[in-house]
Amino acid sequence: MLEDRDYMRQPDYLPRVSLTVALIIVNAIIYVFELVVSGHSRSLFIEDHYFALSVEGLKHGFVWQLLTFQFMHAGLLHLVVNCWAIYVFGRAIEEALGWKKFLILYLSSGVVGGICQVLAGWLWPGLFGGPVVGASAGGFGLIAAFAVLFPERELVLLLFFIIPIRLSAKMLLMLSAVLALAGIVFPINHVANAAHLGGMLTGVIFIRQFIQGRWSRSGFPSGGAAPGEFISGWVGKSSLWRSASNKPDEDLSNDEFVKSEVDPILEKISRRGIQSLTERERQILEKARERMAKH
């Protein structure tokens, strides 16, 4: 019934390489390049203000630092931790948003995080000064985006790489934000907490505004909505489900229900991704699943 629709068919092209994996590979290659070219000191990249992000570098007009610093790392552990975050959270984000929006989210989180860190360094040079490198701002942007898209998704983290801790994605985001704020109030050497916080804020804003459209003036998801799509939201959850034609869903046959209610939602998923669905649309899909299970 659903499989014969064009937007439900599998594409006939070969799967491309994951951008998430490509980012990890690029970070690793650049780290090796740093070691080889700089004779293991990396002074050209970090201390001389050419490619690492710094207040002095931006004062000299080295605006490319807002991108280059995201692909540099101060050590192997630094690289491994950031690549782990990109891999764990990036795969789900790339699948949900598509590679273009995923890349915009990742790089913009890094840029905004870098700007926040530079501003902190400009205001309090004794506490936040010095060059900044690492993909952590982009990584925290992915974590924040993941928490907004999948807030109740359970995660298992290894505290000190040994002790397993179970928590939801939204709790992980809250914990990360608290730690970043604490790090800003009580600065720790070599930890760019302002960049982390900026990355998280970017991730939340990007999903809320540009993907879900929850903060638009009209209060509706961006891109508009079909007539009758928000009837239950206005009338209340206790009201009968109604189709776009204002006919109670209970009076519709399965075919009518699929054509009037499910098809527009599946088309929306095909165009804008599953993350664009409203709560009512998700409930309609669940109702459709229950109806199909009875037949």
C-alpha positions, -999 to +999 in steps of 0.1 A: +000+000+000+028+024+009+057+008-009+043+016-044+046+053-038+075+070-056+089+087-025+091+053-006+112+036-032+149+031-027+172+052-049+190+033-076+224+050-072+253+036-052+256+049-016+281+077-012+309+080+014+296+093+047+306+129+053+309+121+090+336+095+082+352+120+057+355+146+085+373+122+108+397+112+080+405+148+072+411+156+109+435+126+112+454+135+079+458+171+090+471+160+124+497+137+108+506+166+084+512+189+114+536+164+130+555+157+098+559+193+085+566+209+119+590+183+131+567+172+159+566+207+174+537+221+155+549+256+163+541+269+128+505+259+132+498+266+168+522+292+183+528+315+153+492+325+149+488+315+112+463+286+114+453+282+151+426+307+162+438+336+183+430+372+191+463+383+176+458+363+144+424+379+138+439+413+145+463+407+117+434+397+094+438+360+094+401+353+092+407+319+078+416+308+113+379+304+121+379+274+098+415+261+100+415+258+138+387+233+136+409+208+119+439+211+141+446+193+174+471+197+202+477+160+208+466+125+199+441+122+228+426+155+218+421+142+183+407+109+193+381+124+217+369+149+192+367+123+164+348+100+187+321+127+193+319+134+156+314+097+148+289+089+176+266+119+170+275+129+135+261+098+118+226+103+132+226+140+124+238+135+088+211+108+083+184+131+097+195+164+079+214+153+048+250+160+042+247+197+032+228+208+063+250+186+084+281+203+071+266+238+076+257+228+112+291+214+119+312+243+105+289+270+118+291+255+153+329+257+150+329+292+137+305+306+164+323+286+191+356+301+179+342+336+179+330+331+215+364+319+226+381+348+209+358+373+225+365+357+259+402+360+251+398+396+241+379+405+273+400+384+297+434+378+280+449+364+312+423+337+315+413+329+279+442+342+258+464+320+236+458+301+204+429+277+201+427+244+181+403+215+179+370+202+165+353+203+199+331+233+191+317+215+161+315+183+181+294+200+208+272+215+181+265+180+169+258+169+205+233+198+210+216+191+177+213+154+186+198+163+219+172+186+203+162+160+176+163+130+199+160+143+235+149+110+251+174+088+233+194+068+259+231+070+258+258+050+276+289+070+284+321+057+300+332+079+329+370+079+330+367+054+301+357+027+327+325+034+346+293+031+324+267+058+329+232+058+313+216+092+305+193+107+280+206+129+252+189+160+267+206+153+301+239+150+283+234+184+267+224+200+301+254+184+318+278+196+290+264+232+292+268+232+330+304+220+328+311+246+301+297+274+322+316+262+352+347+262+331+342+298+321+336+309+357+365+288+369+388+286+339+409+255+334+441+257+313+439+244+277+401+239+278+382+262+254+349+262+274+336+294+257+340+276+223+322+246+237+293+267+249+291+286+216+290+253+197+262+240+218+242+272+214+246+271+176+235+235+175+203+242+195+195+274+174+202+257+141+178+228+148+151+248+165+150+277+140+162+264+107+151+228+108+121+226+130+111+263+127+098+264+163+109+299+169+094+314+137+070+343+143+039+323+132+047+295+156+044+270+127+072+249+113+091+266+085+078+258+050+042+260+059+016+234+066-013+217+049-048+229+058-062+210+087-027+199+098-029+216+131-066+211+139-059+188+169-033+212+182-058+241+183-088+221+195-070+199+221-057+164+225-091+151+236-107+160+203-114+134+176-088+130+149-099+148+118-085+147+083-077+176+061-113+175+049-125+178+085-139+143+084-133+121+115-105+096+109-127+068+123-151+072+094-123+067+068-113+034+053-076+024+054-070+035+018-088+069+024-068+074+056-035+067+039-043+090+010-056+119+030-034+118+061-003+095+057+007+104+021+012+141+028+034+133+058+055+108+039+060+133+011+071+159+037+096+134+051+109+128+016+113+166+011+125+179+044+134+148+066+117+131+095+130+158+119+105+183+103+074+164+115+051+180+141+039+161+171+005+157+155+021+142+123+041+117+144+009+107+162-008+102+128+019+079+117+016+059+149-022+057+144-016+045+109+008+018+121-019+006+146-046+005+120-024-015+096-015-039+123-052-047+128-056-058+091 
